[in-house]
Amino acid sequence: MVSRVEEIRVIRPQPTAHGRQQLDYFLGVSTETCGSTGLAIHLVVVPPGGSAEPHLHDGYETAIYQLEGLVETRYGPELEQSVERWAKNHGADQDVREKFTRG
């Protein structure tokens, strides 16, 4: 199936913003930047030992593309579930390990 594109929006890089999660991020696709209604894509750099405040993504799905490091993501009504993901880039290859915990 081929869809006709009515409009193309170009998003120009902006200076970093400091978000509610107390982390600096670079704005990408969002309602604010291009009128997106179901998708948000931003670049967030979490420094070693850094963390985000617990929060809810209401009304849209979330995807995380991790480049490097160890990240624990907690989820569920009481944050009782988690996934730990470790990634290390080696040029074109990536070494990834995951561990899931159920509450």
DAFENFEN-V928765 format. One record per pair of residues at least 4 apart in sequence whose C-alpha atoms are under 6 Angstrom apart, sorted by the first residue. I is the first residue (numbers start at 1). GAP is how many residues later the second one is. Records with the same first field share a line. If there is no record, write none. Layout:
I = GAP + GAP
This chain:
16 = 9 + 10
17 = 7 + 8
18 = 5 + 6
19 = 4
21 = 31 + 32
25 = 18 + 19
26 = 16 + 17
27 = 15
28 = 13 + 14
29 = 11 + 12
30 = 6 + 10
31 = 4 + 5
38 = 22
46 = 4
68 = 19 + 20
69 = 17 + 18
70 = 15 + 16
71 = 13 + 14
72 = 11 + 12
73 = 9 + 10
74 = 5 + 7 + 8
75 = 4 + 6 + 7
76 = 4 + 5
80 = 23
81 = 20 + 21 + 22
82 = 18 + 19
83 = 16 + 17
84 = 14 + 15
85 = 12 + 13
86 = 10 + 11
87 = 8 + 9
88 = 6 + 7
89 = 5
90 = 4
